[in-house]
C-alpha cells in the first residue's frame, strides 16, 4: 500500500530550526503525502519562514492564536486529508526515508506504525548499527510493550497513526506531557500495530533539555498522566501493574528532581510524603533503575542530601552529553 500521509508540524518560535525541519520533509523519497504547517501564534519570524513555502503544492499553511502543542496537533489532524497522520516537531528533522520506511509496513488493517527517535546533541547523531527489524502485534500487546519500554515509547512524534483512530483519541488540551495522557490508550485501542526500529526521526536536544530544567506547576501533569495510566492498566491489563507503577515512581522522582531546587518547602514536603508512602513497593519494583532506588533511599533520609546527590549526578550526565 501507498497510503496518503498528512505530516503535521506545529510551529511556535522555532526560527532557528524551522528551515531544516521543513526541508527534511520536502526531501522525502516518498511522494504520497502533504505537509501541514500550523503557526501557533509565534512571536519570532517562524510564520514568515513558513510563508516562504506557500507556493509548494504539498504544503498547506495555517496560522492561529497560541493555544499550545496539543490543541495545535489536534487542529492539524482535523485539517488532514491523509489516511494517516504523523507529527513532527518543528525543531526536529527527519531522514529522507522517514515516511517510506513507515508506509511500507501499512496493511489494510494497520492502525499504527511506530518508528524510533534518535537524539542529536551538539549536532552529532549516534548512528544505530542494529539490524532492521519489525514486529506486528495487536493493540493490547502494543500497550503492554509500551508500558515496559519494549521497543515502543509514548512519544507523540514518529508514529504513523490512522487518522480515524487519532480523531477518537486526540491529545488532551491544557496539559503538558500530552503524549503520556494519550498514546497509551491509542495503542490499546488499535487493531494492529507495527513496531519498527527505523531510526529516521532526529530529536534535537536543546541546551536546556540536557539539564534538569526549572520546576513549573505544570510538571505535576506528568505524575497525573502516569497515575491515570496506572488506573487504566489495573482495569485492562492487571498483570502489567508493576510496569505502570514504575512509571508513576519515575514521574514522581523526575518532578522531585526539579522541585528540590526551589524554595517551596511545602510542595517539596508534600511530594516527598507521597513518594515515601510507596517506598517499599518502589524498592522492589524490577523496572526502577538502581540510580533511582539509591536516590529514593537518600530522599527518605534527608532532602538536602537528595538535592546534592541528584544535582551532582545530573551535572556529570549533562557534561558527558555536551562532550560526546
Secondary structure, DSSP 8 states (H G I E B T S, - for coil): ----EEEEEEESS-TTTHHHHHHHHHT-S--SEEEEEEEES-SSSHHHHHHTTTTSTTEEEEEE----HHHHHHHHHHH--SSEEEE--TT-EE-TTHHHHHHTT--TT--EEE--EEEEETTEE----S---EEEE-HHHHHHHHHTTSS----SSSEEEEHHHHHHS---TT-SSHHHHHHHHHHHH-S-EEEE----EEEE--HHHHS-----GGGHHHHHHHHHHHHHHHHH-GGGHHHHHHHHHHHHHHHHHHHTTSS-HHHHHHHHHHHHTTHHHHHH-TTS-HHHHHHHHHHHH-HHHHHHHHHHHHHHHHHHHHH-
